[in-house]
């Protein structure tokens, strides 16, 4: 009954709802006959009022939204600093990983090519393998030291018992020194010197020491080859520590610094250290000439490289002497030192290199190896004569100055007679210097750590 009463007396509606219902009678379909009461309400609580707020205009709303979306300046600064730091760490890590991967790939490939190039057989190291090894120096930036791993691997090959592996490893080191990228040349010399003073933890002795290098299987059939290998090892280690490429230390002109005055040529290309090293290298290279019973493919390619080196050394010295002697003041060099270089070039380097090339060419023809018939750059007789008489000319000028001051008149005969004794004295002093040169070189060799060699371990004093 209560339900029926509620249906008989529905709750009153507001005027607004009544007007809306009356106004919409024409538009809405009439309710069904069996339904009574008010129309169904939309979602929400009964009797709730929809709030009305006036939204700001377009430009104001845009500025308001823009202000709300802008981050705090402090937070923005911190986020930017964090992003830069993260990018820097990511870049550093990425470059480090790339270098590590490159080093791993290079080391892996280097190891494979090294095994092929130093294979213990009678065939010489193939050119493509050696060129691939040397080509690595042109692919990697000089900022990275690649020679530490290369020299350690080569030292491991040199310590093997088969002389052919040792011989090929020495040849590869020779090619690195002669044909490697110039940007890595200083790194090779410095690293080799450092390793020769460093103890090898695996073999309990210093790297590249002659005792372990020559401690292989000595048999009657390879004793001749091992004798050559000992001399060749001495030459290669000396060359790799003293000079790079085709002796750019002597042939190349120093870089010009506009802020500083140029150095004299006897302090750069024709310095005393280069003269001593060139003299030692010439002696070691001449000792590598093939003797009877030492000819084979492995020794032939080694001698061919030694002869090419001596030709390159001759040309390098000639280029430096031409620059000095063609200049009025000898490029600021010391006349006495320039004269020593001229004596070394004319009396030792040029004639002895020509003689070696002539003797070696006939032996290399059998293996299809050929040496150039010319020495390349040379010094003319006029310039060479000028260099050999530098001290004599200086003495004659001083005598002429003294005579001018005293007011005396010197005749041509007097000048000739005064110059002849000085020339004879210079020649006698030159002969004495050449006689005493070898002991002094040996003493320097014992004092300086750069050339730690014992000649009796490398040179074969037996008759041919």
C-alpha positions in Angstrom: 0.0 0.0 0.0 2.8 2.4 0.8 4.3 1.8 -2.6 1.0 2.7 -4.2 0.7 5.8 -2.2 4.2 6.9 -3.2 3.3 6.4 -6.8 0.0 8.4 -6.4 1.9 11.4 -4.9 5.1 11.9 -7.0 7.5 14.6 -5.8 6.9 18.1 -7.3 9.1 19.3 -10.1 10.6 22.7 -10.4 9.4 25.3 -12.8 12.4 25.0 -14.9 12.0 21.3 -15.3 8.3 21.8 -16.0 8.9 24.4 -18.7 11.5 22.2 -20.3 9.2 19.2 -20.2 6.3 21.2 -21.7 8.6 22.8 -24.3 9.9 19.5 -25.3 6.6 17.7 -25.6 6.5 18.4 -29.3 10.0 17.2 -29.8 10.2 14.1 -27.6 8.0 11.1 -28.1 5.3 10.7 -25.4 6.1 8.3 -22.6 4.7 4.9 -22.7 1.3 4.4 -21.2 2.4 2.0 -18.5 5.2 4.3 -17.1 4.5 6.9 -14.5 6.6 9.4 -12.6 9.4 11.8 -13.6 11.7 11.1 -16.6 14.9 9.3 -15.7 17.8 11.5 -14.7 21.3 11.5 -16.1 24.2 10.2 -14.1 25.2 12.0 -10.9 23.7 12.5 -7.5 20.0 13.5 -7.3 19.6 17.2 -7.1 23.2 18.1 -7.9 24.0 21.4 -9.6 26.4 21.6 -12.5 29.0 24.2 -11.6 29.7 27.0 -14.0 33.0 28.7 -14.4 34.0 31.2 -17.0 37.1 30.1 -19.0 39.7 32.8 -19.8 40.0 34.1 -23.3 42.3 32.6 -25.9 45.6 34.7 -25.5 45.2 34.6 -21.7 44.7 30.9 -21.7 47.7 30.4 -23.9 50.0 32.4 -21.6 48.6 30.7 -18.6 49.2 27.2 -20.1 52.7 28.3 -21.2 53.6 29.5 -17.7 52.4 26.3 -16.2 54.3 24.2 -18.7 57.7 26.0 -18.3 60.0 24.2 -15.9 61.9 25.7 -13.0 65.2 27.3 -14.0 67.1 25.5 -11.3 65.7 22.2 -12.3 66.4 23.0 -16.0 70.0 23.9 -15.1 70.5 20.6 -13.1 68.9 18.6 -15.9 71.2 20.2 -18.5 74.3 19.5 -16.4 73.2 15.9 -15.9 72.6 15.4 -19.6 76.0 16.8 -20.5 77.7 14.6 -17.9 75.9 11.6 -19.1 76.7 12.3 -22.8 80.3 12.8 -21.9 80.5 9.5 -20.0 78.6 7.8 -22.8 81.0 9.2 -25.4 84.0 8.3 -23.4 82.7 4.8 -22.8 81.7 4.4 -26.4 85.2 5.5 -27.7 86.9 3.2 -25.2 84.7 0.3 -26.2 85.4 1.0 -29.9 89.1 1.2 -29.3 89.0 -2.0 -27.2 87.0 -3.8 -30.0 89.4 -2.5 -32.6 92.4 -3.5 -30.6 90.9 -7.0 -30.1 90.1 -7.4 -33.8 93.5 -6.0 -34.7 95.3 -8.3 -32.2 93.4 -11.3 -33.4 94.1 -10.6 -37.1 97.7 -9.6 -36.2 98.2 -12.9 -34.5 96.9 -14.8 -37.5 99.0 -13.0 -40.0 102.0 -13.2 -37.7 101.7 -16.9 -37.6 101.6 -17.1 -41.4 104.5 -14.7 -41.9 106.8 -16.5 -39.4 105.9 -20.1 -40.5 109.0 -22.3 -39.9 109.7 -23.4 -43.4 112.3 -22.7 -46.1 110.0 -20.3 -48.1 110.5 -16.6 -47.2 107.8 -14.5 -45.6 105.2 -13.7 -48.2 105.0 -10.1 -49.2 101.2 -9.9 -48.7 101.5 -11.0 -45.1 104.3 -8.6 -44.3 102.5 -5.7 -46.1 99.4 -6.5 -44.1 101.3 -6.3 -40.8 103.0 -3.1 -41.7 99.8 -1.7 -43.1 98.3 -1.7 -39.6 100.5 1.3 -38.7 98.8 3.4 -41.4 95.3 2.5 -40.2 95.6 3.3 -36.5 96.1 6.8 -35.1 99.5 7.6 -33.7 97.8 8.5 -30.4 97.6 4.8 -29.7 100.8 2.8 -29.0 100.5 -0.3 -31.3 104.1 -1.3 -31.1 104.0 -2.7 -27.5 101.8 -5.6 -28.6 103.7 -6.0 -31.9 107.1 -6.1 -30.4 106.1 -8.6 -27.7 104.6 -10.9 -30.3 107.7 -10.6 -32.4 109.9 -11.3 -29.4 107.9 -14.4 -28.7 108.6 -15.6 -32.3 112.3 -14.8 -32.1 112.6 -17.0 -29.0 111.4 -20.1 -30.8 113.9 -22.9 -31.5 113.6 -23.0 -35.2 116.0 -20.5 -36.8 113.7 -19.9 -39.7 111.0 -18.5 -37.4 113.5 -16.3 -35.7 114.9 -15.1 -39.0 111.4 -14.2 -40.3 110.5 -12.4 -37.1 113.7 -10.3 -37.5 112.8 -9.6 -41.1 109.2 -8.4 -40.1 110.8 -6.1 -37.5 113.1 -4.8 -40.2 110.2 -4.0 -42.4 108.3 -2.3 -39.6 111.3 0.0 -39.1 111.9 0.7 -42.7 108.3 0.8 -44.1 106.1 1.7 -41.1 104.1 4.8 -40.9 106.3 7.8 -40.1 103.8 8.9 -37.4 104.6 5.8 -35.5 108.4 5.9 -36.0 109.2 7.6 -32.8 107.0 5.2 -30.9 108.8 2.2 -32.3 112.3 3.4 -31.4 111.2 4.4 -27.9 109.3 1.2 -27.2 112.1 -1.0 -28.4 114.6 0.8 -26.3 112.3 0.5 -23.3 111.7 -3.2 -23.8 115.4 -3.9 -24.1 115.8 -2.6 -20.6 112.7 -4.4 -19.3 112.7 -7.9 -17.8 110.5 -10.4 -19.6 108.5 -12.1 -16.8 108.0 -15.2 -18.9 111.6 -15.8 -19.8 113.3 -14.2 -16.7 115.5 -12.0 -18.8 115.4 -8.7 -20.7 113.4 -8.5 -24.0 115.4 -8.8 -27.2 118.6 -10.1 -25.4 121.1 -11.8 -27.7 121.4 -14.9 -25.5 117.8 -16.0 -25.8 117.5 -14.8 -29.3 120.3 -17.1 -30.5 119.5 -20.0 -28.1 117.8 -22.2 -30.7 118.5 -25.7 -32.1 121.9 -25.6 -33.6 122.5 -28.4 -36.1 125.3 -29.0 -38.6 122.9 -28.2 -41.5 121.8 -24.8 -40.1 125.0 -23.6 -38.4 125.9 -21.4 -41.4 122.5 -19.8 -41.5 122.5 -19.2 -37.8 125.8 -17.4 -38.1 124.3 -15.0 -40.6 121.2 -14.6 -38.5 123.3 -13.4 -35.5 124.8 -10.7 -37.7 121.5 -9.8 -39.1 119.9 -9.6 -35.7 122.6 -7.1 -34.6 121.9 -4.9 -37.6 118.1 -5.0 -37.3 118.0 -4.1 -33.6 120.5 -1.3 -34.1 118.6 0.1 -37.1 115.2 0.0 -35.4 116.6 1.9 -32.4 118.5 4.6 -34.3 116.7 5.4 -37.5 113.2 5.1 -39.0 112.0 4.9 -42.6 114.6 5.7 -45.1 116.6 7.7 -42.6 114.4 10.8 -42.4 116.2 11.9 -39.3 119.1 12.9 -41.6 117.5 13.6 -45.0 114.5 15.7 -43.9 114.7 19.3 -43.1 113.5 20.3 -39.6 110.1 22.0 -39.2 110.3 25.8 -39.3 109.1 27.5 -36.2 108.3 31.2 -36.9 108.6 32.1 -33.2 112.1 30.6 -32.9 115.2 31.0 -35.0 116.2 28.0 -37.0 118.7 25.6 -35.4 122.0 24.9 -37.1 122.1 21.8 -39.3 124.8 20.3 -37.1 122.2 20.3 -34.3 119.5 18.6 -36.3 120.3 16.4 -39.4 124.1 16.4 -39.2 124.4 16.0 -35.4 127.1 14.0 -33.8 124.8 11.3 -32.5 123.6 10.6 -36.1 127.2 10.4 -37.3 128.1 7.8 -34.7 124.9 5.8 -35.3 125.4 5.9 -39.1 129.0 4.7 -38.7 127.9 1.8 -36.5 125.0 0.9 -38.8 127.4 0.9 -41.8 129.7 -1.5 -40.0 126.8 -3.8 -39.0 125.3 -3.7 -42.5 128.6 -4.6 -44.2 128.9 -7.6 -41.8 125.7 -8.9 -43.3 127.2 -9.8 -46.6 126.6 -13.4 -47.5 129.4 -15.8 -47.1 129.8 -19.2 -48.7 127.1 -21.7 -47.5 124.8 -18.9 -46.2 122.7 -18.5 -49.3 119.0 -19.3 -49.1 115.7 -17.5 -49.8 115.3 -16.4 -46.2 118.8 -14.9 -46.0 118.7 -13.5 -49.6 115.6 -11.2 -48.9 117.3 -10.1 -45.7 120.5 -9.0 -47.4 118.5 -7.3 -50.1 116.8 -5.1 -47.5 120.2 -4.4 -45.8 121.7 -3.3 -49.1 118.7 -1.1 -49.8 119.1 0.5 -46.4 122.7 1.4 -47.1 121.8 2.9 -50.4 119.1 5.0 -48.6 121.6 6.0 -45.9 124.0 7.2 -48.6 121.3 9.3 -50.3 120.1 10.7 -47.0 123.6 11.9 -46.0 124.2 13.3 -49.5 121.0 15.3 -49.3 121.9 16.8 -45.9 125.5 17.6 -47.1 124.1 19.3 -50.2 121.9 21.5 -48.1 124.8 22.5 -45.8 127.5 23.0 -48.4 125.3 25.0 -50.8 124.5 27.5 -48.1 126.9 30.4 -47.5 127.2 29.9 -43.8 126.7 26.1 -43.8 123.2 26.5 -42.4 124.8 27.7 -39.3 126.6 24.4 -38.7 129.9 23.7 -37.2 132.6 23.5 -40.0 134.6 20.8 -38.1 131.5 18.6 -37.8 130.5 19.1 -41.4 134.0 18.1 -42.4 133.7 14.9 -40.4 130.5 14.1 -42.3 132.2 14.7 -45.6 135.1 12.4 -44.7 132.7 9.7 -43.5 130.7 10.0 -46.8 133.6 10.1 -49.2 135.9 7.6 -47.5 133.6 5.0 -45.9 129.9 5.3 -46.7 129.9 5.8 -50.5 132.7 3.5 -51.6 131.9 0.7 -49.1 128.2 0.7 -50.0 129.0 0.5 -53.7 131.3 -2.4 -53.1 128.7 -4.3 -51.1 126.0 -3.7 -53.7 128.3 -4.9 -56.5 129.2 -8.1 -54.5 125.7 -8.8 -53.3 123.9 -8.3 -56.7 125.5 -11.4 -58.2 124.4 -13.6 -55.3 120.8 -12.2 -55.3 120.3 -12.7 -59.1 119.8 -16.4 -58.5 116.7 -15.6 -56.3 115.2 -13.0 -58.6 116.2 -10.1 -56.4 117.7 -7.0 -58.0 119.4 -4.0 -56.5 119.5 -0.5 -58.1 122.7 0.3 -60.0 122.8 3.9 -58.8 123.1 5.3 -55.3 120.5 8.0 -55.8 121.3 11.5 -54.6 125.1 12.2 -54.5 127.4 15.1 -53.6 129.3 16.8 -56.4 133.1 16.9 -56.4 133.2 20.6 -56.0 130.9 20.6 -52.9 132.7 17.6 -51.5 136.1 19.3 -51.9 134.7 22.3 -50.2 133.6 20.3 -47.3 136.8 18.4 -46.9 138.8 21.7 -46.9 136.7 23.6 -44.4 139.3 23.7 -41.7 142.1 24.5 -44.2 140.1 27.4 -45.6 139.4 28.7 -42.2 143.1 28.6 -41.4 144.1 30.4 -44.6 141.5 33.1 -43.9 142.9 33.7 -40.4 146.5 33.9 -41.8 145.4 36.4 -44.4 143.7 38.6 -41.8 146.8 38.6 -39.7 149.0 39.6 -42.6 146.6 42.4 -43.5 146.7 43.7 -40.0 150.6 43.7 -40.0 150.6 45.4 -43.4 152.7 42.7 -45.0 152.3 41.6 -48.6 151.8 37.9 -49.0 152.6 36.3 -52.4 150.9 33.4 -54.0 153.9 31.2 -53.4 153.9 32.0 -49.7 150.2 31.2 -49.4 150.8 27.9 -51.2 153.7 27.0 -49.0 151.8 27.9 -45.9 148.8 25.9 -46.9 150.6 22.7 -47.8 151.8 21.9 -44.2 148.3 22.5 -42.9 146.8 20.1 -45.5 149.4 17.5 -44.6 148.6 17.9 -40.9 144.9 17.6 -41.6 145.5 14.4 -43.5 147.7 13.0 -40.8 145.1 13.9 -38.2 142.4 12.4 -40.4 144.4 9.1 -40.6 144.8 9.0 -36.9 141.1 9.6 -36.4 140.2 6.8 -38.7 142.6 4.5 -36.9 141.2 5.4 -33.4 137.6 5.6 -34.5 136.7 2.0 -33.9 137.9 1.8 -30.2 136.1 5.0 -29.4 132.9 3.7 -31.0 133.3 0.5 -28.9 133.7 2.6 -25.7 130.6 4.6 -26.6 128.8 1.4 -27.3 129.5 0.1 -23.8 128.6 3.4 -22.1 125.3 4.2 -23.8 122.3 2.0 -23.0 120.8 2.6 -26.5 123.3 0.4 -28.2 123.7 -2.5 -25.7 125.4 -4.9 -28.0 128.3 -7.3 -27.6 129.9 -7.7 -31.0 131.4 -11.1 -30.2 127.9 -12.5 -29.9 126.9 -11.3 -33.3 129.9 -11.3 -35.6 131.2 -14.5 -37.0 135.1 -14.3 -37.0 135.6 -17.6 -38.7 137.1 -17.6 -42.1 134.9 -18.1 -45.1 
